[in-house]
Amino acid sequence: MFDILSFLPRAVMQGIPLLLGSTGETLTEKSGNLNLGIPGVMYVGAICGVIGSFLYEQKVPADQMNAVLAVGIPMVCCLVGSLLMGLLYCFLTVTLRANQNVTGLALTTFGVGFGNFFGGSIIKLVDSEVPSIVLSATNRYFSASLPFASKLGVVGKVLFSYGFLAYIAVIIAIIASYVLNRTRTGLHLRAVGENPQTADAAGINVVKYKYMATCLGSMIAGLGGLYYVMDYAAGIWSNNAFGDRGWLAIALVIFTVWKPSWGILSSFLFGGLYILHQYIPSGMNLAVKELYKMIPYVVTIIVLIITSMRNKRESQPPASLGLPYFREER
């Protein structure tokens, strides 16, 4: 039987890293930067949070941990690590005008290697019998649900049984949508992504907006990596455990036609599709199970085809996406 009550909360939790990753990438792409390094950024954000949490847990006994520090230290470490990745990408692509596709792929490779190196080093330090790091004390703070959730039955389980980062992810997506569509800053950012030459001529600082959007987007995406480890994975870090969630987050940007508010329900849909194979009975037929795993990617391809066939401008990516800006050619 398909257990919908256990499936929905799990789909939401699976979708939160995708929501944070896609929201961050949407902001980045609205500035005209195509950051294919989002998987690496999420990886670095996660391992930086793990390092901060690990050092704090080693210094303070679990029963004496301060809730603010237990949450604040890994979050600050995550944001700093993600910010540095965003700055590196901007320095290479905006300042040095390196190819955005190659730079993004290089950052993904670097981020995964960076995470595996330091993750493996910590695993050796704790002399664990299994190749993983368990941060159960920190997980307790990140996964704590709202106190009244258990009293609301099914509604509480479906809507209020998540850690605080899940609600922050939704709030960030709503704020990002509002800023992009309802503020002067959002208007300038979209102008930079559509036509940086015209934006520059109008007095908009193109370089500033590209740096700002890319770095902020990287920090948001990094939180997605932190959420996956500290909440979804119950505080357990394992090398190469992320799978392809970073790439799904990039695909989700196309699925939502560059609208962060659409990403909320879409990320939960993708999260459900990602784990659907675990809930649909397939017996011992592994081939069928592998076909179920392909569903989110098939959906992405179909949406990409439909989006490409439509002539509506709002369904298309920013006109200067992936193109370097040379002010001298203006």
Disulfide bonds with the S-S distance in Angstrom:
none
